[in-house]
Amino acid sequence: MADFEKAVAKTLIREGGARIVNDPKDPGGLTKYGISKRAYPNIDVANLTEEEAKEIYKRDYWDRIRGDEISLQAVAENIFDTAVNMGVRTASRLAQLTLGVQPVDGIIGKETLKALNQADEEKFLTEFTLAKIARYAHLCNKNKSLRKFLLGWINRALGEAA
């Protein structure tokens, strides 16, 4: 089964680590370890520790995508990182669309988990990456101010560190 520590280590790098970011064009606002003030208004983001960030990622992202039950590490890491970047429901929907699982409800349930664990790893990762890039393009077409993030998002979808 997939290992959370390996997955979160990669995502923390992609999210900028301990660097505090407050880009006025980023809808998340003040962010550290990828944890934003907008998503977590009751957390002191500026003083957030890495261990606290990991606890949030485990509870609110990894556990919700059922990462411990996904047999392929690269598949779990991809869905997890996408959940952190796009939200759990969006990442789960993209996985379901990639797998052809119905209903596309944004919840990794029994059928989605079974399909993930039976999927051809390379085929799934290729198609999931294309689905992520299409989603990013859609967001940028809908909101032109997000275009400045597109290249970084594409690099992330392709598995490149920030």
N, CA and C atoms as a LAMMPS dump frame, in Angstrom:
ITEM: TIMESTEP
0
ITEM: NUMBER OF ATOMS
486
ITEM: BOX BOUNDS ff ff ff
-5.0000000000000000e+02 5.0000000000000000e+02
-5.0000000000000000e+02 5.0000000000000000e+02
-5.0000000000000000e+02 5.0000000000000000e+02
ITEM: ATOMS id mol type element x y z
1 1 1 N 0.827 -1.189 0
2 1 2 C 0 0 0
3 1 3 C 0.872 1.254 0
4 2 1 N 0.307 2.348 -0.433
5 2 2 C 1.063 3.586 -0.594
6 2 3 C 1.494 4.161 0.766
7 3 1 N 2.59 4.896 0.726
8 3 2 C 3.221 5.45 1.921
9 3 3 C 3.007 6.967 1.965
10 4 1 N 2.273 7.439 2.98
11 4 2 C 1.986 8.864 3.136
12 4 3 C 3.255 9.692 3.248
13 5 1 N 4.226 9.251 4.009
14 5 2 C 5.445 10.044 4.232
15 5 3 C 6.18 10.331 2.921
16 6 1 N 6.248 9.353 2.044
17 6 2 C 6.888 9.57 0.739
18 6 3 C 6.098 10.571 -0.081
19 7 1 N 4.784 10.439 -0.063
20 7 2 C 3.926 11.332 -0.847
21 7 3 C 3.978 12.758 -0.326
22 8 1 N 3.858 12.921 0.97
23 8 2 C 3.811 14.274 1.536
24 8 3 C 5.154 14.983 1.378
25 9 1 N 6.258 14.256 1.423
26 9 2 C 7.574 14.879 1.241
27 9 3 C 7.656 15.567 -0.122
28 10 1 N 7.153 14.906 -1.152
29 10 2 C 7.172 15.484 -2.505
30 10 3 C 6.22 16.67 -2.611
31 11 1 N 5.047 16.537 -2.026
32 11 2 C 4.062 17.617 -2.099
33 11 3 C 4.544 18.842 -1.337
34 12 1 N 5.172 18.658 -0.199
35 12 2 C 5.69 19.807 0.549
36 12 3 C 6.705 20.598 -0.268
37 13 1 N 7.535 19.902 -1.038
38 13 2 C 8.495 20.587 -1.914
39 13 3 C 7.74 21.375 -2.978
40 14 1 N 6.757 20.736 -3.617
41 14 2 C 5.976 21.407 -4.664
42 14 3 C 5.207 22.608 -4.13
43 15 1 N 4.835 22.538 -2.865
44 15 2 C 4.07 23.625 -2.242
45 15 3 C 4.953 24.733 -1.682
46 16 1 N 6.265 24.606 -1.839
47 16 2 C 7.16 25.686 -1.429
48 16 3 C 7.745 25.559 -0.041
49 17 1 N 7.481 24.445 0.635
50 17 2 C 8.056 24.233 1.953
51 17 3 C 7.68 25.319 2.942
52 18 1 N 8.656 25.727 3.744
53 18 2 C 8.415 26.687 4.827
54 18 3 C 8.319 28.134 4.338
55 19 1 N 8.536 28.332 3.051
56 19 2 C 8.46 29.694 2.492
57 19 3 C 7.041 30.245 2.654
58 20 1 N 6.936 31.451 3.17
59 20 2 C 5.642 32.116 3.304
60 20 3 C 5.389 32.908 2.026
61 21 1 N 4.214 32.7 1.432
62 21 2 C 3.846 33.374 0.19
63 21 3 C 2.526 34.096 0.416
64 22 1 N 2.453 35.308 -0.127
65 22 2 C 1.201 36.058 -0.041
66 22 3 C 1.016 36.834 -1.343
67 23 1 N 0.823 36.103 -2.436
68 23 2 C 0.649 36.686 -3.762
69 23 3 C -0.771 37.236 -3.874
70 24 1 N -0.915 38.525 -4.161
71 24 2 C -2.263 39.099 -4.249
72 24 3 C -3.127 38.488 -5.361
73 25 1 N -2.492 37.848 -6.348
74 25 2 C -3.253 37.22 -7.43
75 25 3 C -3.608 35.764 -7.128
76 26 1 N -3.061 35.241 -6.021
77 26 2 C -3.367 33.871 -5.622
78 26 3 C -4.581 33.915 -4.701
79 27 1 N -5.676 33.264 -5.109
80 27 2 C -6.888 33.311 -4.284
81 27 3 C -6.733 32.693 -2.897
82 28 1 N -5.67 31.911 -2.676
83 28 2 C -5.46 31.294 -1.366
84 28 3 C -4.974 32.262 -0.31
85 29 1 N -4.373 33.369 -0.759
86 29 2 C -3.844 34.336 0.193
87 29 3 C -2.579 33.822 0.854
88 30 1 N -2.349 34.253 2.086
89 30 2 C -1.172 33.867 2.854
90 30 3 C -1.075 32.34 2.913
91 31 1 N 0.102 31.812 2.523
92 31 2 C 0.284 30.368 2.413
93 31 3 C 1.664 29.966 2.92
94 32 1 N 1.715 28.839 3.624
95 32 2 C 2.976 28.231 4.077
96 32 3 C 2.783 26.722 4.037
97 33 1 N 3.752 26.008 3.51
98 33 2 C 3.662 24.557 3.3
99 33 3 C 2.45 24.2 2.444
100 34 1 N 1.962 25.151 1.671
101 34 2 C 0.782 24.917 0.848
102 34 3 C -0.528 25.052 1.604
103 35 1 N -0.461 25.366 2.884
104 35 2 C -1.656 25.557 3.702
105 35 3 C -2.016 27.04 3.643
106 36 1 N -3.209 27.343 3.133
107 36 2 C -3.578 28.746 2.934
108 36 3 C -4.502 29.259 4.033
109 37 1 N -4.389 30.539 4.279
110 37 2 C -5.255 31.208 5.255
111 37 3 C -6.718 31.136 4.811
112 38 1 N -6.942 31.191 3.511
113 38 2 C -8.318 31.122 3.006
114 38 3 C -8.96 29.78 3.35
115 39 1 N -8.213 28.696 3.146
116 39 2 C -8.75 27.364 3.42
117 39 3 C -8.8 27.054 4.916
118 40 1 N -7.879 27.64 5.672
119 40 2 C -7.781 27.377 7.106
120 40 3 C -7.724 28.705 7.87
121 41 1 N -8.83 29.433 7.912
122 41 2 C -8.826 30.774 8.531
123 41 3 C -8.522 30.775 10.025
124 42 1 N -8.695 29.654 10.709
125 42 2 C -8.465 29.61 12.157
126 42 3 C -7.069 29.127 12.532
127 43 1 N -6.205 28.948 11.529
128 43 2 C -4.838 28.496 11.787
129 43 3 C -3.887 29.677 11.611
130 44 1 N -2.9 29.765 12.484
131 44 2 C -1.853 30.783 12.36
132 44 3 C -0.864 30.29 11.302
133 45 1 N -1.188 30.568 10.059
134 45 2 C -0.411 30.044 8.936
135 45 3 C 1.048 30.493 9
136 46 1 N 1.292 31.723 9.367
137 46 2 C 2.666 32.232 9.406
138 46 3 C 3.555 31.436 10.354
139 47 1 N 2.992 30.881 11.405
140 47 2 C 3.769 30.117 12.39
141 47 3 C 3.536 28.613 12.311
142 48 1 N 2.923 28.156 11.251
143 48 2 C 2.646 26.743 11.048
144 48 3 C 3.95 25.957 10.966
145 49 1 N 4.003 24.813 11.649
146 49 2 C 5.181 23.947 11.571
147 49 3 C 4.966 22.89 10.491
148 50 1 N 6.038 22.269 10.058
149 50 2 C 5.93 21.208 9.06
150 50 3 C 5.101 20.044 9.591
151 51 1 N 5.278 19.687 10.846
152 51 2 C 4.505 18.588 11.425
153 51 3 C 3.014 18.91 11.447
154 52 1 N 2.657 20.151 11.757
155 52 2 C 1.252 20.557 11.752
156 52 3 C 0.694 20.487 10.33
157 53 1 N 1.498 20.929 9.355
158 53 2 C 1.073 20.861 7.952
159 53 3 C 0.847 19.409 7.545
160 54 1 N 1.751 18.512 7.949
161 54 2 C 1.596 17.088 7.629
162 54 3 C 0.316 16.516 8.235
163 55 1 N 0.008 16.92 9.468
164 55 2 C -1.226 16.447 10.109
165 55 3 C -2.448 16.874 9.312
166 56 1 N -2.44 18.11 8.831
167 56 2 C -3.546 18.615 8.013
168 56 3 C -3.632 17.819 6.713
169 57 1 N -2.494 17.624 6.065
170 57 2 C -2.479 16.881 4.803
171 57 3 C -2.954 15.438 4.979
172 58 1 N -2.556 14.829 6.072
173 58 2 C -2.976 13.44 6.315
174 58 3 C -4.484 13.37 6.523
175 59 1 N -4.997 14.187 7.409
176 59 2 C -6.422 14.161 7.777
177 59 3 C -7.333 14.629 6.646
178 60 1 N -6.982 15.76 6.025
179 60 2 C -7.906 16.408 5.097
180 60 3 C -7.719 16.027 3.632
181 61 1 N -6.612 15.379 3.309
182 61 2 C -6.343 15.036 1.907
183 61 3 C -6.05 13.547 1.734
184 62 1 N -4.978 13.048 2.342
185 62 2 C -4.574 11.648 2.178
186 62 3 C -5.677 10.684 2.608
187 63 1 N -6.222 10.906 3.788
188 63 2 C -7.257 10.001 4.282
189 63 3 C -8.519 10.084 3.422
190 64 1 N -8.844 11.257 2.918
191 64 2 C -10.054 11.412 2.106
192 64 3 C -9.924 10.769 0.724
193 65 1 N -8.686 10.658 0.208
194 65 2 C -8.504 9.947 -1.067
195 65 3 C -8.208 8.466 -0.818
196 66 1 N -8.203 8.078 0.446
197 66 2 C -7.94 6.69 0.861
198 66 3 C -6.553 6.229 0.403
199 67 1 N -5.588 7.13 0.57
200 67 2 C -4.225 6.871 0.121
201 67 3 C -3.615 5.601 0.673
202 68 1 N -3.913 5.273 1.93
203 68 2 C -3.357 4.05 2.529
204 68 3 C -3.876 2.79 1.855
205 69 1 N -4.975 2.903 1.118
206 69 2 C -5.58 1.735 0.473
207 69 3 C -5.257 1.636 -1.018
208 70 1 N -4.53 2.607 -1.532
209 70 2 C -4.135 2.576 -2.952
210 70 3 C -2.834 1.793 -3.052
211 71 1 N -2.811 0.785 -3.909
212 71 2 C -1.669 -0.133 -3.949
213 71 3 C -0.447 0.449 -4.665
214 72 1 N -0.638 1.334 -5.619
215 72 2 C 0.49 1.868 -6.383
216 72 3 C 0.906 3.23 -5.839
217 73 1 N 2.16 3.336 -5.392
218 73 2 C 2.668 4.571 -4.792
219 73 3 C 2.521 5.77 -5.722
220 74 1 N 2.924 5.631 -6.975
221 74 2 C 2.869 6.767 -7.904
222 74 3 C 1.437 7.236 -8.142
223 75 1 N 0.497 6.329 -8.185
224 75 2 C -0.919 6.679 -8.363
225 75 3 C -1.414 7.441 -7.14
226 76 1 N -1.121 6.929 -5.954
227 76 2 C -1.54 7.599 -4.717
228 76 3 C -0.912 8.988 -4.617
229 77 1 N 0.375 9.082 -4.934
230 77 2 C 1.064 10.374 -4.868
231 77 3 C 0.441 11.384 -5.821
232 78 1 N 0.109 10.945 -7.013
233 78 2 C -0.491 11.842 -8.011
234 78 3 C -1.859 12.337 -7.573
235 79 1 N -2.692 11.448 -7.105
236 79 2 C -4.031 11.849 -6.677
237 79 3 C -3.929 12.75 -5.45
238 80 1 N -3.056 12.411 -4.517
239 80 2 C -2.862 13.223 -3.32
240 80 3 C -2.394 14.628 -3.679
241 81 1 N -1.359 14.727 -4.501
242 81 2 C -0.825 16.037 -4.867
243 81 3 C -1.879 16.864 -5.602
244 82 1 N -2.664 16.216 -6.431
245 82 2 C -3.734 16.908 -7.142
246 82 3 C -4.815 17.361 -6.168
247 83 1 N -5.11 16.539 -5.169
248 83 2 C -6.088 16.92 -4.147
249 83 3 C -5.621 18.157 -3.394
250 84 1 N -4.34 18.215 -3.076
251 84 2 C -3.788 19.385 -2.389
252 84 3 C -3.894 20.61 -3.282
253 85 1 N -3.614 20.447 -4.547
254 85 2 C -3.583 21.581 -5.47
255 85 3 C -4.955 22.014 -5.968
256 86 1 N -5.855 21.056 -6.191
257 86 2 C -7.16 21.369 -6.796
258 86 3 C -8.347 21.113 -5.874
259 87 1 N -8.11 20.418 -4.786
260 87 2 C -9.192 20.016 -3.898
261 87 3 C -9.466 18.529 -4.044
262 88 1 N -9.897 17.93 -2.955
263 88 2 C -10.12 16.484 -2.912
264 88 3 C -11.184 16.047 -3.912
265 89 1 N -12.3 16.758 -3.953
266 89 2 C -13.392 16.339 -4.848
267 89 3 C -12.988 16.45 -6.317
268 90 1 N -12.287 17.52 -6.671
269 90 2 C -11.847 17.669 -8.066
270 90 3 C -10.856 16.576 -8.428
271 91 1 N -9.873 16.325 -7.559
272 91 2 C -8.89 15.263 -7.829
273 91 3 C -9.577 13.908 -7.951
274 92 1 N -10.53 13.661 -7.085
275 92 2 C -11.256 12.383 -7.124
276 92 3 C -12.097 12.274 -8.389
277 93 1 N -12.74 13.366 -8.787
278 93 2 C -13.517 13.358 -10.037
279 93 3 C -12.619 13.1 -11.246
280 94 1 N -11.469 13.759 -11.285
281 94 2 C -10.544 13.54 -12.407
282 94 3 C -10.083 12.082 -12.449
283 95 1 N -9.83 11.498 -11.29
284 95 2 C -9.441 10.079 -11.241
285 95 3 C -10.581 9.203 -11.751
286 96 1 N -11.805 9.5 -11.328
287 96 2 C -12.962 8.726 -11.774
288 96 3 C -13.178 8.864 -13.275
289 97 1 N -13.041 10.069 -13.793
290 97 2 C -13.175 10.278 -15.244
291 97 3 C -12.092 9.511 -16.001
292 98 1 N -10.877 9.551 -15.489
293 98 2 C -9.762 8.836 -16.114
294 98 3 C -10.018 7.338 -16.145
295 99 1 N -10.6 6.821 -15.071
296 99 2 C -10.859 5.379 -14.955
297 99 3 C -12.158 4.94 -15.616
298 100 1 N -13.053 5.895 -15.892
299 100 2 C -14.364 5.554 -16.433
300 100 3 C -15.304 4.992 -15.372
301 101 1 N -15.082 5.357 -14.114
302 101 2 C -15.9 4.879 -13.002
303 101 3 C -17.149 5.75 -12.871
304 102 1 N -18.279 5.121 -12.636
305 102 2 C -19.54 5.838 -12.42
306 102 3 C -20.062 5.531 -11.023
307 103 1 N -20.707 6.444 -10.371
308 103 2 C -20.891 7.821 -10.788
309 103 3 C -19.623 8.639 -10.55
310 104 1 N -19.487 9.717 -11.289
311 104 2 C -18.384 10.651 -11.08
312 104 3 C -18.859 11.626 -10
313 105 1 N -18.625 11.215 -8.747
314 105 2 C -19.163 11.972 -7.612
315 105 3 C -18.092 12.648 -6.758
316 106 1 N -16.827 12.464 -7.121
317 106 2 C -15.76 13.101 -6.372
318 106 3 C -15.452 12.445 -5.038
319 107 1 N -15.866 11.203 -4.882
320 107 2 C -15.609 10.462 -3.647
321 107 3 C -14.906 9.154 -4.011
322 108 1 N -13.744 8.924 -3.401
323 108 2 C -13.044 7.662 -3.637
324 108 3 C -13.729 6.604 -2.768
325 109 1 N -14.668 5.915 -3.38
326 109 2 C -15.393 4.853 -2.687
327 109 3 C -14.861 3.496 -3.102
328 110 1 N -15.623 2.483 -2.779
329 110 2 C -15.216 1.092 -3.024
330 110 3 C -14.917 0.831 -4.503
331 111 1 N -15.801 1.266 -5.384
332 111 2 C -15.619 0.992 -6.823
333 111 3 C -14.432 1.753 -7.403
334 112 1 N -14.281 3.022 -7.011
335 112 2 C -13.146 3.807 -7.504
336 112 3 C -11.844 3.211 -6.995
337 113 1 N -11.808 2.835 -5.724
338 113 2 C -10.608 2.243 -5.146
339 113 3 C -10.245 0.939 -5.856
340 114 1 N -11.244 0.124 -6.135
341 114 2 C -11.006 -1.133 -6.849
342 114 3 C -10.428 -0.853 -8.241
343 115 1 N -11 0.113 -8.944
344 115 2 C -10.509 0.461 -10.285
345 115 3 C -9.086 1.018 -10.223
346 116 1 N -8.798 1.843 -9.214
347 116 2 C -7.437 2.381 -9.052
348 116 3 C -6.438 1.258 -8.848
349 117 1 N -6.796 0.297 -8.031
350 117 2 C -5.869 -0.785 -7.7
351 117 3 C -5.725 -1.816 -8.822
352 118 1 N -6.617 -1.767 -9.796
353 118 2 C -6.513 -2.663 -10.948
354 118 3 C -6.009 -1.94 -12.199
355 119 1 N -5.814 -0.65 -12.098
356 119 2 C -5.438 0.155 -13.265
357 119 3 C -4.014 -0.136 -13.717
358 120 1 N -3.795 0.025 -15.004
359 120 2 C -2.445 0.01 -15.558
360 120 3 C -1.799 1.335 -15.132
361 121 1 N -0.746 1.279 -14.356
362 121 2 C -0.14 2.469 -13.765
363 121 3 C 0.241 3.527 -14.802
364 122 1 N 0.976 3.12 -15.817
365 122 2 C 1.451 4.076 -16.821
366 122 3 C 0.291 4.725 -17.571
367 123 1 N -0.68 3.925 -17.968
368 123 2 C -1.844 4.454 -18.691
369 123 3 C -2.627 5.425 -17.809
370 124 1 N -2.878 5.031 -16.56
371 124 2 C -3.611 5.911 -15.658
372 124 3 C -2.868 7.23 -15.471
373 125 1 N -1.569 7.165 -15.181
374 125 2 C -0.813 8.388 -14.912
375 125 3 C -0.776 9.309 -16.127
376 126 1 N -0.642 8.74 -17.313
377 126 2 C -0.648 9.557 -18.532
378 126 3 C -1.994 10.248 -18.713
379 127 1 N -3.069 9.505 -18.606
380 127 2 C -4.408 10.077 -18.812
381 127 3 C -4.799 11.039 -17.691
382 128 1 N -4.393 10.735 -16.474
383 128 2 C -4.674 11.614 -15.337
384 128 3 C -3.923 12.931 -15.497
385 129 1 N -2.691 12.867 -15.962
386 129 2 C -1.903 14.083 -16.21
387 129 3 C -2.577 14.957 -17.26
388 130 1 N -3.055 14.354 -18.334
389 130 2 C -3.758 15.119 -19.369
390 130 3 C -5.042 15.745 -18.815
391 131 1 N -5.738 15.026 -17.956
392 131 2 C -6.957 15.564 -17.346
393 131 3 C -6.635 16.758 -16.457
394 132 1 N -5.525 16.692 -15.723
395 132 2 C -5.122 17.814 -14.871
396 132 3 C -4.782 19.036 -15.719
397 133 1 N -4.029 18.834 -16.779
398 133 2 C -3.652 19.958 -17.646
399 133 3 C -4.893 20.585 -18.268
400 134 1 N -5.845 19.771 -18.693
401 134 2 C -7.096 20.291 -19.253
402 134 3 C -7.843 21.117 -18.206
403 135 1 N -7.837 20.656 -16.969
404 135 2 C -8.499 21.402 -15.883
405 135 3 C -7.825 22.751 -15.653
406 136 1 N -6.506 22.763 -15.642
407 136 2 C -5.78 24.022 -15.47
408 136 3 C -6.09 24.994 -16.614
409 137 1 N -6.097 24.488 -17.84
410 137 2 C -6.414 25.333 -18.993
411 137 3 C -7.822 25.903 -18.866
412 138 1 N -8.753 25.084 -18.447
413 138 2 C -10.132 25.538 -18.241
414 138 3 C -10.183 26.676 -17.216
415 139 1 N -9.475 26.512 -16.112
416 139 2 C -9.452 27.553 -15.077
417 139 3 C -8.9 28.867 -15.616
418 140 1 N -7.827 28.77 -16.414
419 140 2 C -7.199 29.973 -16.969
420 140 3 C -8.072 30.628 -18.034
421 141 1 N -8.803 29.83 -18.782
422 141 2 C -9.716 30.396 -19.779
423 141 3 C -10.902 31.081 -19.11
424 142 1 N -11.3 30.563 -17.969
425 142 2 C -12.415 31.126 -17.218
426 142 3 C -11.999 32.393 -16.46
427 143 1 N -10.772 32.41 -15.97
428 143 2 C -10.268 33.538 -15.182
429 143 3 C -8.871 33.887 -15.685
430 144 1 N -8.792 34.876 -16.544
431 144 2 C -7.531 35.251 -17.205
432 144 3 C -6.42 35.606 -16.225
433 145 1 N -6.757 36.09 -15.029
434 145 2 C -5.722 36.477 -14.063
435 145 3 C -4.939 35.271 -13.546
436 146 1 N -5.455 34.06 -13.737
437 146 2 C -4.763 32.855 -13.286
438 146 3 C -3.708 32.379 -14.286
439 147 1 N -3.663 32.99 -15.459
440 147 2 C -2.719 32.546 -16.494
441 147 3 C -1.264 32.578 -16.032
442 148 1 N -0.938 33.465 -15.116
443 148 2 C 0.444 33.552 -14.635
444 148 3 C 0.872 32.269 -13.916
445 149 1 N -0.095 31.468 -13.472
446 149 2 C 0.206 30.223 -12.761
447 149 3 C 0.237 29.006 -13.686
448 150 1 N -0.198 29.162 -14.939
449 150 2 C -0.391 28.011 -15.827
450 150 3 C 0.872 27.182 -16.048
451 151 1 N 1.996 27.819 -16.348
452 151 2 C 3.215 27.049 -16.601
453 151 3 C 3.631 26.257 -15.37
454 152 1 N 3.55 26.863 -14.204
455 152 2 C 3.872 26.148 -12.966
456 152 3 C 2.937 24.982 -12.727
457 153 1 N 1.646 25.196 -13.013
458 153 2 C 0.674 24.113 -12.842
459 153 3 C 0.944 22.96 -13.805
460 154 1 N 1.279 23.298 -15.046
461 154 2 C 1.587 22.25 -16.027
462 154 3 C 2.826 21.473 -15.583
463 155 1 N 3.855 22.187 -15.127
464 155 2 C 5.048 21.508 -14.635
465 155 3 C 4.715 20.593 -13.462
466 156 1 N 3.834 21.056 -12.605
467 156 2 C 3.414 20.232 -11.467
468 156 3 C 2.677 18.989 -11.955
469 157 1 N 1.779 19.175 -12.919
470 157 2 C 1.036 18.037 -13.475
471 157 3 C 1.987 17.013 -14.085
472 158 1 N 3.064 17.495 -14.656
473 158 2 C 4.041 16.606 -15.27
474 158 3 C 4.991 15.974 -14.25
475 159 1 N 4.826 16.365 -12.981
476 159 2 C 5.628 15.755 -11.919
477 159 3 C 6.894 16.498 -11.58
478 160 1 N 7.026 17.716 -12.075
479 160 2 C 8.206 18.496 -11.787
480 160 3 C 8.041 19.184 -10.437
481 161 1 N 9.135 19.271 -9.681
482 161 2 C 9.104 20.002 -8.414
483 161 3 C 9.081 21.491 -8.714
484 162 1 N 8.586 22.251 -7.775
485 162 2 C 8.481 23.71 -7.943
486 162 3 C 9.836 24.348 -8.098
